[in-house]
Amino acid sequence: MSKRRKIKLSASAIGELKACP
């Protein structure tokens, strides 16, 4: 479950970074 949570966190961070110019 830890791995799944890390993937979701990574995806969220990447999405936020992409949203920011």
C-alpha angles and dihedrals in degrees: 000000000000090000092051092050091049091052091051091048091049092049090049092050092048091048091050092048091049091048089055112074 
